Amino acid sequence: MMKKALYLFSCWIGLLSILILATPLEVRGQGQTISKKINRKGKIMKNIEVATLAGGCFWGMEEIIRKIPGVIETNVGYTGGSVDNPNYELVKLGTTNHAETVEIKFDPQKVSFKTLLDYFFRMHDPTTLNRQGNDIGTQYRSAIFYHTPEQKLTAEQTIKEVEAKKRWNKPIVTQLIPAGAFYLAEDYHQDYLQKHPNGYTCHWLRD
C-alpha cells in the first residue's frame, strides 16, 4: 500500500513539473515570449528587480541609465497603450497611447529603485505634458510603470521630494501607472547611441 502511495505521489510530482515547464513565460512583445529574469541572450539572471520608466525618446534615456552602477541590462520598448504588439511606425503616430519606455533590470543590492528615480528626474523634464524637448506626443510622456506596491510608494515619495526642492517652476506631470505588457522595440532601437554615438538625444543629467 505504501509503495503504491509513493508511486502515485511521484507521478503527481512529475505531472506538476511538466505543467510548470509548459506554462508560457511573460509575453514581452515583438513575437517574443520571455521571462523578465532572462536577458536578451537567453541567460537566466538571478537576484534582479525590474523598473520601467518613460521620459521622452528612449535612445537618450537608455544611454544614461546603462551607465548607472548596479544596472545589469536595459531594453527599450513600448508600454501603457491599448494596441498589442505595436511597432515604431504605429507608436510614432501617437494614437496607441503607448509610451517609448526603458525597461531596466538592476541588482537591488547595488542600486535601489529610489536611486534610479533620482536619476530619472534629473535626466528629463517631468513638467512638460506629452513632450520632451522637440519630441511631442503621448508616446513621449513622463511615466513610471510600477511593478510592486513598494515601487509605487517610492515613486510617490520621490515626486514629493522633487517638488519640495522646487527644481522645476511648473508642477510635475509624471504618471504613475501599474506595469503591464512591455513590447520590445525593433532591434535598431536597442543600444541606439552605442551604435550611433553622435545620434539624436534630448537627455542629460541636470545638477
N, C-alpha and C positions, 0 to 999 in steps of 0.2 A: 504494500500500500504506500509505504514511504517512498520507494523507488518511483512509483507511478506519479506521486505528487511532485517529486523533484523533476521528473521528466517534463510534466506539464508546465512547471514553473520555468524551466529552461526554454521551452518552446515559446512561452509568453514573452520572455525577455528578448528572444531572437526576433519575434514579430514586432515588438516595440522598437527595436533598433532599426529594423527595416523601414518602419513608418517614419522615424525621425530623419533618417538619411534621405528619404524620398520627399520630405517636406521642402517646398521651394524656399530659397533664401529671399531676403528682401529685394523687391524689384526697384532698381535704381534708374532704369530708363535706357534709351538707345538700344533696345533689344537685349539688354544685359540683365541677368538675374544674379545678384552678387551680394554677399553679406557686408555690412559696414566694417566687419573685422577682417575682411580680406581686401588686400590692396589691389591696385590695377594689374600687378604682375601675378596675382593669384596666390600670394603668400599670406598665411594667417598672421594677424597682428594681435598680440596679447596686451592686456592692460592699457587699453586705449579708450578715450572718450571722443565724441563727435560734436562739433559745433558747426552750425550752418548760418552764414551771415551774408547779407546783401547790402551793398552800398555803392551802387553805380557799376560801371563796366568791370567785369570780373578779371580782366587782364591785370590791371594795376593792383587790385586788392590781393590777388594771389601772389604777386611778386613780393609784396611786403610781408604777407603772412608766412610765406615759406621760410623766411629768414629768422623767424622768431624761435629762440631756443625752446625745444620741447615739442615743436610741431613735427609730426612724422610724415604726413602726406597731405597734399591739397589736391582737390578736384574742382573744376568749375562746371557749372550746370544750371539747370532751371528748376525752380520750385515755387509753390504758392499759387499756382494757377488752376485752371479748370480743364485744360487740354492734356490728354495722355500722350506721352512720347513726343513732346514738341521738338522742333528743330530751330536753329537760329533764324532762318528765313521767316518762320512763323512768329517767333517771340519778338523779333525786332519791329513787328507791326504794332505792338502794344495792345493787342486785342485778346491775348490769352490770360492776362493777369499774372503770368509767371515773371519772376524776378531773376535777373542774372545773379548768380549766387556762388559763393565759395564754400565747399564742404571741407572742413578741417578735421583731420584725425590727429590727436595730440596725446601726449603722455601726461596725465594729471599730476604725476609726481615731479615733473619738471616744469610744467607751466599750468596755471589754473585757468579756468573759464573766465574768471574775473580779469586776469591779466590780458587774455585775448580781447575782451571787450574794451579794456583801456586802450589797446592798440586800435581797435575798430573805430572808436570815437575820435581818435587822433588822425586817422588816415582818410576820413571823408567828412563831408559837411552834413550832419544829420538834421539840418533845419530846412533843407530845400525839398519840397514835396515833389515826388516823382521826377527828380532831376539830380544830376551830379555833374558839375562842370558844364560842358557843352552838350552832354547827353540828356535828352529829355524823353520822358515816357514812364509808364508804370513799371516797366522792366528795369528801370534804374532807381527804384525807390530804396529807401533805407529800411531794413527789416532784420530782426533777429528771430530765427526759427528755432524755438527752444525744444529740446528733446526730453527734458525732465522738469518736474515742478521746481527743483533746485535751480536749474538754469533760468527758469522764468523769474524766480525771486531775485537771483543775482543780477539779471538784466534790469529789473525794476529798480533795484537799489543803485546800480551803476548809472542809470539815466538820471536819477535824483541827484547823485553826486556831481555829474557833469553839469546839470542845470544849476546847481548851487555854486559851482565855480565860475559861472557866468562867462564861460569861454565863448559862447555864441550870443549874439544880440537878439536872436529870434528863438521861439520855442522849438524844442526837439520834436520831430515828427516820426521818429523811428517806430515802426510797427513791431509789436510782439505777437508772434503767430506760432501755434503748435506746428512742429515739424511734420511734414507729410512726405509724399513721394518725391525723391530727388532724381532728376533726369540728367545724366551726364551729357555735357555739351560735346560737340564734334571734336575729333582728335586735334584739329588745327587750332582749337581754342585752348587746349591743355598746355600749360607751361609756355604760354604765348610769348612772353617777354624774355624767356630763356632762349627761345628760337629767334626772336627779333628784338635784340637789346635796345634798339632805337625806336621801337614801336610806340604806339599811342598809349598814354596813360594820363589820368587826371587825379592821381592819388599820390600823396606824400605825407610823411609824418610831421604833424604840427607840434610845436613845443607846448 
